[in-house]
Amino acid sequence: MKLPRKQALVVRDAIERWKQDGVIQETQAATLAATIDVQYFDWRKLAKYSFWIALFSIVSSVSAALSDRWLMDLLQRLFDTPPMARCVLLATAAGGLYRWGLARREQAPDKVYRNEAIFFLGVLATAGAISQLGIALDTGSGHFSLMLLLSFLVYAVLGIALEANLIWVFALASLGSWMGTETGYMSGWGAYYLGMNYPLRFVLFGGLLTACALSLETHSIGQRFFRSTLVMGLFYLFIALWIMSIFGNYGDLPAWGRVKQIELFHWSILFGAAAGWAIYHGLRHDNDITKGFGLTFLGINLYTRFFELFWDNLHKAIFFAVLALSFWYIGSKAETIWNLGKGDEAPGAMNG
């Protein structure tokens, strides 16, 4: 049985614990451990990143083609059709891609990244269709956030119907974009809406989305989208809190420039409290997502405060020396933990 290094370590720990608890005999534990073959090169990740690079290359290729004047003139002659016709054409292409991706998933469910790559092309075609629909229905009001709301509804329905997390992620991204542009439109594109600048609105949005994600964990249908929804909710929440800890609830740079950094310290405390909650939740519920976000952004919070407080007050040699020592310490601890795991794997790796 070939397993990545981390998974092999978990399986070996489980076998050792079963042996100590008397669940299995020592000979049986040795037999099970001997069947584990550590796969030091992660081919799964290579496949994942290869498909993403391929998709990026496709987009770059199309962009390069569209930037060529001769090709643009040719495409203009070939596709000089009304926006509604282009919308129908792109929607048909998107439907064909979704149908192909669904058929591929049924035929080869193990080809996860290849199937997701097909769905991603369908997502791009859907975005193009919705944009052309917006051009066709444009009245000059500037209320283009309605198209983002339509994108959310379309992607959400497709994500649930096709049981595709990738499409669901684009639905949540569209929902966040709609929230930002809709509140901007309602405020006349001013800095504030109901007394909140953009980052503060996304703090509330991210918190609400995170709460919804946690409620999906035990839901029969929503459980499939629990992890992706939680990641998006925490991403919105912590990025917005990080920006708030630097700029506060200010909508323009001149006003922010007149404020002392200590006056924004309560936002840093809120940022730290949110990170602390995420770590606590991750430890209590054995949730790697909340724990990972909490630890990562707690570190970002501390280093951001370090730069704010000491960049102007310390000699640059001392500043960078302290910075180097802190990262050296973190690196040393991480290397020690990694070597402990590597040492635990050695006997099994020799048996494999």
KOLGULUM-359528 format. One record per residue (C-alpha): z negated, y, x. Coordinates in nm, 4 decimals. Each point is the difference from the previous one (the first is absolute). Layout:
REM residues N
Z | Y | X
...
***
This chain:
REM residues 352
0.0000 | 0.0000 | 0.0000
0.1208 | 0.3211 | 0.1654
-0.2125 | 0.3084 | -0.0712
-0.0210 | 0.3545 | 0.1427
-0.2893 | 0.0590 | 0.2382
-0.2308 | 0.1697 | -0.2512
0.0588 | -0.2586 | -0.2735
-0.0521 | -0.2855 | 0.2456
-0.3357 | 0.1507 | 0.0988
-0.1100 | 0.0211 | -0.3645
0.1007 | -0.3613 | -0.0691
-0.1798 | -0.1262 | 0.3114
-0.3144 | 0.1914 | -0.0945
0.0118 | -0.1585 | -0.3464
0.0398 | -0.3489 | 0.1471
-0.2923 | 0.0597 | 0.2385
-0.2206 | 0.1242 | -0.2841
0.0877 | -0.3010 | -0.2164
-0.0914 | -0.2265 | 0.2910
-0.3346 | 0.1733 | 0.0502
-0.0778 | -0.0155 | -0.3724
0.0820 | -0.3688 | -0.0103
0.2932 | 0.0393 | -0.2357
0.2302 | -0.1858 | 0.2411
-0.0682 | -0.2359 | 0.2911
0.0399 | 0.1057 | 0.3631
0.2992 | -0.2305 | 0.0527
0.1686 | 0.1389 | -0.3112
-0.0686 | 0.3564 | 0.1181
0.1568 | -0.0775 | 0.3374
0.3041 | -0.1511 | -0.1720
0.0450 | 0.3056 | -0.2215
-0.0432 | 0.2410 | 0.2925
0.2566 | -0.1910 | 0.2028
0.2637 | 0.0551 | -0.2705
-0.0191 | 0.3794 | 0.0413
0.2713 | 0.1413 | 0.2203
-0.0413 | 0.3695 | 0.0839
0.3191 | 0.1972 | -0.0395
-0.0448 | 0.2849 | 0.2464
0.3254 | 0.1703 | -0.0906
-0.0052 | 0.1222 | -0.3592
0.3487 | -0.0780 | -0.1282
-0.1015 | 0.1196 | -0.3464
-0.0599 | 0.3518 | 0.1279
0.3256 | -0.0109 | 0.1951
0.1843 | -0.0899 | -0.3215
-0.1772 | 0.2770 | -0.1897
0.0743 | 0.2738 | 0.2519
0.3554 | -0.1245 | 0.0570
0.0831 | 0.0389 | -0.3685
-0.1584 | 0.3459 | -0.0102
0.2020 | 0.1040 | 0.3051
0.3123 | -0.1421 | -0.1651
-0.0668 | 0.2041 | -0.3138
-0.0660 | 0.3115 | 0.2062
0.3251 | -0.0615 | 0.1849
0.1874 | -0.0324 | -0.3308
-0.1390 | 0.3348 | -0.1158
0.0821 | 0.1561 | 0.3382
0.3508 | -0.1435 | -0.0163
0.0587 | 0.1478 | -0.3452
-0.1458 | 0.3335 | 0.1139
0.2249 | 0.0035 | 0.3051
0.3010 | -0.0818 | -0.2157
-0.0849 | 0.2784 | -0.2429
-0.0337 | 0.2468 | 0.2871
0.3567 | -0.0694 | 0.1114
0.2260 | 0.2680 | -0.1492
0.3019 | -0.2257 | -0.0415
-0.2057 | -0.2673 | -0.1713
-0.1663 | 0.2572 | -0.2211
0.3372 | 0.1298 | -0.1137
0.1133 | -0.3570 | -0.0674
-0.3154 | -0.0819 | -0.1957
0.0349 | 0.3252 | -0.1917
0.3485 | -0.1041 | -0.1122
-0.1074 | -0.3554 | -0.0794
-0.3176 | 0.0928 | -0.1869
0.0963 | 0.3287 | -0.1560
-0.1485 | -0.1094 | -0.3301
-0.2555 | 0.1542 | -0.2366
-0.3690 | -0.0522 | 0.0889
-0.0525 | -0.2226 | -0.3047
0.2756 | -0.2348 | 0.1176
-0.1578 | -0.0180 | 0.3451
-0.3341 | -0.0690 | -0.1677
0.1474 | -0.2949 | -0.1907
0.1700 | -0.1302 | 0.3146
-0.3209 | 0.0163 | 0.2065
-0.2063 | -0.1483 | -0.2833
0.2437 | -0.2912 | -0.0228
-0.0214 | -0.0507 | 0.3763
-0.3810 | 0.0096 | -0.0202
0.0005 | -0.2565 | -0.2804
0.2235 | -0.2275 | 0.2053
-0.2272 | 0.0317 | 0.3031
-0.3126 | -0.0775 | -0.2042
0.1718 | -0.3009 | -0.1550
0.1086 | -0.1206 | 0.3446
-0.3485 | 0.0505 | 0.1421
-0.1574 | -0.1883 | -0.2898
0.2441 | -0.2889 | 0.0403
-0.0613 | -0.0087 | 0.3760
-0.3758 | -0.0090 | -0.0569
0.0323 | -0.2949 | -0.2360
0.2298 | -0.1882 | 0.2385
-0.1878 | 0.0830 | 0.3215
-0.3529 | 0.1268 | -0.0791
-0.0986 | -0.0396 | 0.3664
0.2521 | 0.2674 | 0.1080
-0.2421 | 0.2745 | -0.0981
0.1301 | 0.2851 | 0.2129
0.3660 | -0.0717 | -0.0672
-0.0671 | 0.0067 | -0.3736
-0.2000 | 0.3229 | 0.0294
0.2830 | 0.1561 | 0.1988
0.2364 | -0.0666 | -0.2918
-0.2503 | 0.1510 | -0.2432
-0.0289 | 0.3036 | 0.2282
0.3747 | 0.0587 | -0.0202
-0.0371 | -0.0205 | -0.3775
-0.2765 | 0.2611 | 0.0158
0.2302 | 0.2351 | 0.1940
0.2798 | -0.0495 | -0.2520
-0.2455 | 0.0673 | -0.2853
-0.1134 | 0.3224 | 0.1663
0.3630 | 0.1060 | 0.0314
0.0663 | -0.0775 | -0.3664
-0.3017 | 0.2012 | -0.1153
0.0973 | 0.2951 | 0.2202
0.3519 | 0.0009 | -0.1477
-0.1501 | -0.0171 | -0.3485
-0.2104 | 0.3033 | 0.0861
0.3102 | 0.1890 | 0.1149
0.1828 | -0.0935 | -0.3205
-0.2875 | 0.1140 | -0.2246
-0.1008 | 0.3054 | 0.2054
-0.0516 | 0.3105 | -0.2156
-0.1021 | 0.2301 | 0.2840
-0.3682 | -0.0035 | -0.0971
-0.1103 | -0.1375 | 0.3374
-0.2166 | -0.2612 | -0.1716
0.1220 | -0.2799 | 0.2289
-0.3410 | -0.1693 | -0.0010
0.1111 | -0.1718 | -0.3221
0.2445 | -0.2037 | 0.2089
-0.2878 | -0.1105 | 0.2222
-0.1926 | -0.1061 | -0.3089
0.3052 | -0.1952 | -0.1144
0.0178 | -0.1590 | 0.3469
-0.3611 | -0.1112 | -0.0327
0.0622 | -0.1534 | -0.3430
0.3159 | -0.1797 | 0.1127
-0.1542 | -0.1330 | 0.3221
-0.3205 | -0.1014 | -0.1780
0.1885 | -0.1997 | -0.2624
0.2220 | -0.1608 | 0.2640
-0.2968 | -0.0756 | 0.2270
-0.1929 | -0.1732 | -0.2777
0.3041 | -0.1791 | -0.1447
0.1217 | -0.1244 | 0.3403
-0.3549 | -0.0465 | 0.1362
0.1036 | 0.1979 | 0.3074
-0.2705 | 0.1858 | 0.1919
0.2597 | 0.1962 | 0.1956
0.1395 | 0.1570 | -0.3182
-0.3546 | 0.0610 | -0.1268
-0.0789 | 0.1964 | 0.3176
0.3004 | 0.2253 | -0.0671
-0.1281 | 0.0454 | -0.3559
-0.3346 | 0.1262 | 0.1328
0.1759 | 0.2223 | 0.2538
0.2074 | 0.1488 | -0.2849
-0.3149 | 0.0489 | -0.2078
-0.1660 | 0.1938 | 0.2818
0.3128 | 0.2108 | 0.0490
0.0122 | 0.0710 | -0.3733
-0.3649 | 0.1080 | -0.0046
0.0551 | 0.2428 | 0.2875
0.3226 | 0.1521 | -0.1339
-0.1147 | 0.0100 | -0.3644
-0.3189 | 0.1900 | 0.0833
0.2081 | 0.2254 | 0.2263
0.2432 | 0.0704 | -0.2842
-0.2821 | 0.0662 | -0.2475
-0.1618 | 0.2465 | 0.2408
0.3265 | 0.1834 | 0.0632
0.0162 | -0.1532 | 0.3490
-0.3129 | 0.1868 | 0.0992
-0.2594 | -0.1232 | 0.2457
-0.2552 | -0.0976 | -0.2654
-0.0078 | -0.1991 | -0.3214
-0.3284 | 0.0156 | -0.1948
-0.1549 | 0.1470 | 0.3140
0.1119 | -0.2907 | 0.2204
0.2453 | 0.0082 | 0.2875
0.2373 | -0.2912 | 0.0599
-0.2287 | -0.2122 | 0.2231
-0.2906 | 0.0243 | -0.2462
0.2260 | -0.1157 | -0.2829
0.0954 | -0.3032 | 0.2067
-0.3666 | -0.0724 | 0.0737
-0.0543 | -0.0377 | -0.3742
0.3260 | -0.1891 | -0.0440
-0.0775 | -0.2378 | 0.2869
-0.3530 | -0.0581 | -0.1268
0.1267 | -0.0787 | -0.3491
0.2696 | -0.2328 | 0.1340
-0.2567 | -0.1782 | 0.2205
-0.2306 | -0.0490 | -0.2991
0.2902 | -0.1406 | -0.2023
0.0877 | -0.2340 | 0.2874
-0.3536 | -0.1376 | 0.0204
0.0068 | -0.0679 | -0.3742
0.3202 | -0.2058 | 0.0462
-0.1658 | -0.2488 | 0.2362
-0.1095 | -0.2311 | -0.2816
0.2797 | 0.0843 | -0.2451
0.2356 | -0.2884 | -0.0730
0.3206 | 0.2056 | 0.0273
-0.1095 | 0.2873 | 0.2227
-0.1536 | -0.2260 | 0.2641
0.3418 | -0.0461 | 0.1591
0.0198 | 0.3748 | 0.0660
-0.3657 | 0.0457 | 0.0970
0.0456 | 0.0236 | 0.3767
0.3055 | 0.2279 | -0.0038
-0.1601 | 0.2319 | -0.2580
-0.3233 | 0.0142 | 0.1988
0.1849 | 0.0830 | 0.3224
0.1951 | 0.2810 | -0.1676
-0.3118 | 0.1381 | -0.1697
-0.2012 | 0.0024 | 0.3220
0.2951 | 0.1476 | 0.1898
0.0301 | 0.2912 | -0.2441
-0.3793 | 0.0481 | -0.0030
-0.0700 | -0.0040 | 0.3727
0.3033 | 0.2000 | 0.1138
-0.0900 | 0.2697 | -0.2552
-0.3677 | -0.0046 | 0.1066
0.1022 | 0.0332 | 0.3647
0.2120 | 0.3065 | -0.0806
-0.2849 | 0.1412 | -0.2124
-0.2431 | -0.0423 | 0.2901
0.2272 | 0.2228 | 0.2120
0.1310 | 0.2580 | -0.2479
-0.2417 | -0.0192 | -0.2923
0.1057 | 0.1167 | -0.3448
0.2170 | 0.2798 | 0.1349
0.3598 | 0.0490 | -0.1029
0.1294 | 0.2339 | 0.2692
-0.0416 | 0.0162 | 0.3766
-0.1166 | 0.3653 | 0.0246
-0.2989 | -0.0692 | -0.2273
-0.0801 | -0.3201 | 0.1873
0.0255 | 0.1769 | 0.3364
-0.2832 | 0.2383 | -0.0969
-0.2379 | -0.2856 | -0.0793
-0.2423 | -0.1421 | 0.2562
0.0313 | -0.3731 | 0.0465
-0.3689 | -0.0511 | -0.0817
0.0725 | 0.1244 | -0.3536
0.2249 | -0.3024 | -0.0506
-0.2563 | -0.2477 | 0.1306
-0.0895 | -0.1237 | -0.3501
0.3533 | -0.1394 | -0.0277
-0.0589 | -0.1926 | 0.3213
-0.3201 | -0.1406 | -0.1500
0.1915 | -0.1054 | -0.3114
0.2671 | -0.1563 | 0.2221
-0.2672 | -0.1911 | 0.1926
-0.1753 | -0.1077 | -0.3206
0.3263 | -0.1400 | -0.1378
0.0587 | -0.1899 | 0.3250
-0.3586 | -0.1303 | -0.0129
0.0493 | -0.1191 | -0.3573
0.3212 | -0.1794 | 0.0996
-0.1773 | -0.1771 | 0.2875
-0.2910 | -0.0975 | -0.2265
0.2374 | -0.1306 | -0.2676
0.1999 | -0.1942 | 0.2568
-0.3100 | -0.1646 | 0.1473
-0.1600 | -0.0775 | -0.3350
0.3117 | -0.1377 | -0.1679
0.1677 | -0.1386 | 0.3140
0.2945 | 0.2342 | -0.0547
0.1957 | 0.0602 | 0.3207
0.2019 | 0.2829 | -0.1582
-0.2908 | 0.2298 | -0.0896
-0.1850 | -0.0908 | 0.3196
0.3067 | 0.0716 | 0.2139
0.0686 | 0.3348 | -0.1677
-0.3661 | 0.0979 | 0.0267
-0.0292 | -0.0787 | 0.3713
0.3357 | 0.1595 | 0.0840
-0.0618 | 0.3266 | -0.1805
-0.3624 | 0.0213 | 0.1099
0.1353 | 0.0002 | 0.3550
0.2666 | 0.2579 | -0.0935
-0.2714 | 0.2178 | -0.1561
-0.2205 | -0.0150 | 0.3094
0.2838 | 0.0746 | 0.2421
0.1281 | 0.2843 | -0.2192
-0.3468 | 0.1589 | 0.0031
-0.0172 | -0.0526 | 0.3765
0.3221 | 0.1951 | 0.0475
-0.1119 | 0.2750 | -0.2390
-0.3436 | 0.0505 | 0.1527
0.0660 | -0.0444 | 0.3705
0.3630 | 0.0968 | 0.0699
-0.0902 | 0.3666 | 0.0518
-0.3589 | -0.0530 | 0.1166
0.0431 | -0.2557 | 0.2782
0.1880 | 0.0173 | 0.3272
0.3204 | -0.1997 | -0.0477
-0.0915 | -0.2332 | 0.2866
-0.3294 | -0.0890 | -0.1702
0.1679 | -0.0205 | -0.3411
0.2608 | -0.2531 | 0.1108
-0.2549 | -0.1887 | 0.2103
-0.2193 | -0.0539 | -0.3067
0.3087 | -0.0962 | -0.2012
0.1067 | -0.2485 | 0.2681
-0.3478 | -0.1546 | 0.0219
-0.0193 | -0.0478 | -0.3765
0.3379 | -0.1737 | -0.0164
-0.0870 | -0.2049 | 0.3098
-0.3151 | -0.1191 | -0.1762
0.1902 | -0.0866 | -0.3200
0.2682 | -0.1807 | 0.1993
-0.2604 | -0.1966 | 0.1975
-0.1801 | -0.1114 | -0.3150
0.3285 | -0.0963 | -0.1677
0.1067 | -0.1973 | 0.3079
-0.3369 | -0.1817 | 0.0067
0.0329 | -0.0992 | -0.3658
0.3593 | -0.1146 | 0.0557
-0.1000 | -0.2095 | 0.3024
-0.2801 | -0.1642 | -0.1978
0.2530 | -0.1097 | -0.2608
0.2390 | -0.1126 | 0.2727
-0.2752 | -0.2056 | 0.1630
-0.0798 | -0.1702 | -0.3294
0.3629 | -0.1029 | -0.0304
0.0318 | -0.1564 | 0.3444
-0.1139 | -0.3554 | -0.0773
0.2181 | -0.0264 | -0.3092
0.2950 | 0.1519 | 0.1779
-0.0224 | -0.2685 | 0.2688
-0.0189 | -0.2725 | -0.2619
0.3044 | 0.1420 | -0.1816
***
